């Protein structure tokens, strides 16, 4: 079928050139972070660029890219760096949390992206495992020649910022952080911090996989002032976690109460903070039964809300029980994990005292 125009062809061509020039001009404004909105949301948006620059400044990092989820950020980062450097992802890295193990063994390994056992490559490092008996392995912070480290930094967040790791790592690295934990409680997402060149590689890979954070999510985060108060909020969470732990130690001396920052300090990582409190139980005490009792009483003390929730860094206190062979309990220990919130100190003290022995 042949189509014809009744108006002047030259005018039509000029209009087309003008429209394309206008399109690319507008696109460049979004790419440069000089305008909000988006012509092609899965490729670029002004809000995403503005948010990434804001987060990079917050962490003191050269550059940042925001991804649609925390686990998505880890997956995209590993895939992008492996392809760019033509290096395998190191098998038996220091990934400890069950989600990271599942990603490595049941996805990346089956995609033939993991190297052979003992073969150098890209390391995925979790500075402290969710299992409280496992301490930080400093050997994991040394890269082989041409190696690269990807650090899952969510547990310590901004208290272990770019400069913190830059002083401790021999070689190239990037940090992966989960947005809902310490950076925002409103949007699910992940953020990767690193040098501009590698972040550019990761950003392009995320575009191709359709995993950049959506414009609407970026827009919501820019309106959420919790990002601007991250450092102050994390300081308060850390102080309340310490207060909860100290109170519980006085009330229940038979339990082993540990904070991630105490474990980290023992490994030479001073100054980090977290809202978590680990409570290890002896074999003769049923930690699940005690936790269920605590959850019931704590719910009555507060606003009747459920006290069980995964994750950490929330503004409200939550807890979770772990037992043998459940989730990521590598050593098979019985323990509780509390994420302490921003309740006043008197409430935090009462919450600690509610963890009573159930005979």
C-alpha positions in Angstrom: 0.0 0.0 0.0 1.4 3.4 -1.0 0.5 6.5 1.1 0.8 10.0 -0.2 0.6 13.4 1.5 -1.4 16.3 0.1 0.8 19.0 1.8 4.3 19.9 0.9 6.8 17.0 1.4 9.6 19.4 2.4 7.4 20.9 5.2 6.6 17.3 6.4 10.3 16.4 6.5 11.2 19.6 8.4 8.4 18.9 10.9 9.8 15.4 11.4 13.3 16.7 12.0 12.0 19.3 14.4 10.0 16.7 16.4 13.1 14.3 16.6 15.3 17.2 17.7 12.8 18.2 20.3 12.5 14.6 21.5 16.2 14.2 22.0 16.5 17.6 23.6 13.9 16.7 26.1 15.5 13.2 26.7 18.8 14.9 27.3 17.3 17.1 30.0 15.9 14.0 31.8 19.3 12.2 31.4 21.1 15.3 32.9 18.7 15.5 35.8 17.6 19.0 34.7 13.9 18.2 34.2 11.3 15.9 35.8 9.1 13.6 33.8 10.0 10.9 31.3 9.6 10.3 27.6 10.5 6.6 27.9 10.3 5.5 31.6 12.2 2.2 31.3 15.1 4.0 29.7 15.5 7.2 31.7 13.6 9.7 33.8 14.6 13.0 35.4 13.3 11.9 38.8 15.6 8.8 38.7 18.7 10.9 37.9 17.9 13.4 40.7 17.3 10.6 43.2 20.5 8.8 42.3 22.6 11.9 42.7 20.9 12.6 46.0 21.7 9.1 47.3 25.3 9.2 46.0 25.8 12.4 47.9 24.2 10.9 51.1 26.6 8.0 51.0 29.6 10.0 49.8 29.9 7.7 46.8 31.0 8.7 43.3 27.7 7.5 41.7 24.6 5.5 42.3 21.8 3.6 40.4 18.4 2.6 41.8 16.9 -0.8 41.0 13.4 -2.2 41.4 14.2 -4.3 44.4 17.1 -5.1 46.8 17.6 -8.7 45.5 17.2 -7.4 42.0 20.1 -4.9 42.7 22.4 -7.8 43.8 21.5 -9.9 40.8 21.8 -7.1 38.2 25.1 -6.0 39.7 26.7 -9.4 39.6 25.5 -10.1 36.1 26.7 -6.7 34.8 30.1 -6.8 36.4 30.7 -10.4 35.3 29.9 -9.6 31.7 31.9 -6.3 31.7 35.0 -7.8 33.3 34.6 -11.2 31.7 35.1 -12.8 35.1 33.1 -15.5 36.8 31.3 -14.9 40.0 33.2 -16.5 42.8 31.8 -19.7 44.1 31.7 -20.1 47.9 32.0 -16.3 48.5 31.0 -14.8 51.8 27.3 -14.6 51.0 25.6 -15.9 54.1 21.9 -14.9 54.1 19.6 -17.6 52.6 18.3 -15.3 49.9 21.8 -14.7 48.6 22.6 -18.4 48.8 19.5 -19.2 46.8 20.3 -16.6 44.1 23.8 -17.9 43.7 23.1 -21.6 43.8 19.7 -21.9 42.1 19.9 -19.1 39.5 23.4 -17.8 38.7 25.0 -21.2 39.0 22.4 -22.7 36.6 23.1 -19.8 34.2 26.8 -20.9 34.2 27.9 -17.6 35.8 29.7 -19.1 38.8 33.4 -20.1 38.6 34.9 -23.3 39.7 35.5 -23.9 43.4 38.6 -21.9 44.5 38.7 -20.0 41.2 39.1 -16.2 41.7 36.4 -13.9 40.5 33.8 -11.5 41.6 33.0 -11.8 45.3 29.6 -11.3 46.9 30.3 -10.3 50.5 27.8 -10.0 53.3 29.8 -8.3 56.1 27.8 -10.0 58.8 25.4 -12.9 58.5 21.9 -13.0 59.8 23.1 -16.0 61.9 24.5 -14.3 65.1 27.3 -16.8 65.8 29.0 -16.0 62.4 31.5 -13.1 62.6 32.8 -11.0 59.8 35.6 -12.6 57.8 38.1 -9.9 56.9 39.8 -12.1 54.4 36.9 -11.5 52.1 37.8 -7.8 51.8 41.0 -8.5 49.8 40.6 -8.8 46.1 42.7 -10.9 43.8 44.4 -9.2 40.8 41.6 -7.9 38.5 39.0 -9.0 41.1 35.9 -7.1 42.2 33.8 -7.1 45.5 30.1 -6.6 45.7 29.2 -5.8 49.3 25.6 -6.3 50.6 25.7 -3.3 53.0 22.0 -3.2 54.1 22.7 -4.2 57.7 25.0 -1.3 58.4 23.7 1.2 55.8 25.0 4.7 56.0 27.1 4.0 59.1 29.3 2.0 56.8 29.4 4.4 53.9 31.6 4.6 50.8 34.6 6.0 52.6 34.3 3.5 55.4 34.8 0.6 52.9 37.2 2.5 50.7 39.6 2.6 53.7 39.2 -1.2 54.3 39.1 -2.8 50.9 42.1 -3.6 48.7 40.7 -3.3 45.2 37.5 -2.3 43.3 34.1 -2.7 44.9 30.5 -1.5 45.0 27.9 -1.4 47.8 24.3 -2.7 47.5 21.7 -1.3 49.8 18.0 -2.0 50.3 15.8 1.1 50.1 13.0 0.1 52.4 15.2 -0.6 55.5 17.1 2.5 56.4 16.5 4.8 53.4 12.8 4.7 53.1 9.8 2.9 54.5 7.5 3.7 51.6 9.0 2.2 48.4 10.5 -1.2 47.7 13.8 -1.0 45.8 17.6 -1.3 45.9 20.5 1.1 45.3 24.0 0.4 44.1 26.9 2.7 44.9 30.2 2.7 43.1 32.6 4.4 40.7 31.0 6.2 37.8 32.2 3.8 35.1 31.0 0.6 36.7 27.7 2.2 37.9 27.2 3.2 34.2 27.7 -0.5 33.2 25.2 -1.6 35.9 22.7 1.0 34.9 22.8 0.0 31.2 22.4 -3.7 32.2 19.4 -2.7 34.4 17.9 -0.9 31.4 18.2 -3.9 29.2 16.7 -6.2 31.8 13.9 -3.7 32.6 14.9 -3.4 36.3 15.5 0.3 36.8 13.3 1.8 39.6 10.1 3.2 38.1 9.6 7.0 37.8 6.6 6.9 40.1 8.7 5.2 42.8 11.5 7.7 42.4 9.1 10.5 42.6 7.6 9.2 45.8 11.1 8.8 47.3 12.1 12.3 46.4 9.0 13.5 48.4 9.9 11.3 51.4 12.0 13.3 53.8 13.2 10.1 55.6 16.0 10.0 53.1 17.3 13.3 54.3 17.1 12.2 58.0 18.7 8.7 57.4 21.8 9.4 59.5 19.9 10.8 62.5 17.3 8.0 62.3 20.0 5.3 62.2 21.7 6.9 65.2 18.5 6.7 67.2 17.8 3.2 66.1 21.3 2.1 67.2 20.9 3.8 70.6 17.5 2.1 71.2 18.8 -1.3 70.2 21.7 -0.8 72.7 19.2 0.2 75.4 17.0 -2.8 74.7 20.0 -5.2 74.8 21.3 -3.7 78.1 17.9 -4.0 79.7 17.4 -7.6 78.5 20.9 -8.6 79.7 20.0 -7.3 83.2 16.6 -9.1 83.1 17.7 -12.4 81.6 21.4 -13.1 82.3 21.1 -16.7 81.1 20.6 -15.5 77.6 23.3 -14.4 75.2 22.4 -11.0 73.8 24.5 -9.6 70.9 24.3 -6.6 68.7 25.7 -6.6 65.1 27.9 -3.6 65.9 29.5 -5.6 68.8 30.2 -8.5 66.5 31.6 -6.0 63.9 33.8 -4.3 66.4 35.3 -7.7 67.3 36.2 -8.0 63.6 37.8 -4.6 63.5 34.9 -2.7 62.0 34.4 0.1 64.5 31.7 2.7 64.4 29.0 0.8 62.5 25.4 0.7 63.8 22.3 -1.4 63.3 18.8 -1.7 64.8 19.1 -5.5 65.3 19.4 -7.4 68.5 20.2 -11.1 68.5 19.1 -13.2 71.5 20.7 -16.7 71.6 18.9 -19.4 73.7 20.3 -22.4 75.6 18.9 -25.8 74.4 16.8 -26.3 77.5 14.6 -23.2 76.9 11.9 -23.0 74.2 12.7 -19.7 72.4 9.7 -20.0 70.1 7.2 -20.3 73.0 8.9 -17.3 74.7 8.7 -15.3 71.6 5.0 -16.0 71.0 4.3 -14.9 74.6 6.4 -11.7 74.0 4.6 -11.0 70.8 1.2 -11.2 72.4 2.1 -9.1 75.4 4.0 -6.5 73.3 1.1 -6.2 71.0 -1.2 -5.4 74.0 1.3 -2.8 75.2 1.4 -0.9 72.0 -1.4 -0.5 69.5 -2.5 -4.1 69.0 -0.5 -4.4 65.8 1.3 -7.7 65.0 4.8 -7.8 66.4 6.3 -10.3 63.8 7.9 -8.9 60.7 10.8 -9.7 58.4 13.5 -7.2 57.7 14.9 -4.5 59.9 15.4 -0.8 60.2 11.7 -0.1 60.7 10.5 2.8 62.8 8.5 0.4 65.0 9.8 -2.6 66.9 9.3 -6.1 65.5 10.7 -9.5 66.2 11.2 -12.9 64.7 12.0 -16.4 66.0 14.6 -18.8 64.4 15.1 -22.4 65.2 17.0 -25.4 64.0 17.1 -25.9 60.2 14.8 -22.9 59.5 15.8 -20.3 57.0 19.4 -19.2 57.3 20.4 -20.7 60.7 23.7 -22.2 59.5 24.8 -23.4 63.0 21.3 -24.6 63.9 21.0 -22.4 67.0 17.9 -21.2 68.7 17.6 -17.5 68.7 15.4 -14.5 68.4 16.0 -11.5 66.3 14.6 -8.1 67.2 14.5 -5.0 65.0 14.2 -2.1 67.5 12.2 0.9 66.4 11.9 4.5 67.5 9.6 4.1 70.4 10.5 6.2 73.5 13.0 4.7 75.9 10.4 3.8 78.6 8.5 1.7 76.0 11.8 0.1 74.8 12.6 -0.8 78.4 9.1 -2.4 78.8 9.4 -4.3 75.6 12.7 -5.8 76.8 11.2 -6.8 80.1 8.3 -8.5 78.4 10.6 -11.3 77.2 9.9 -13.4 80.2 10.8 -17.0 80.9 8.1 -19.5 80.1 8.4 -22.7 82.1 
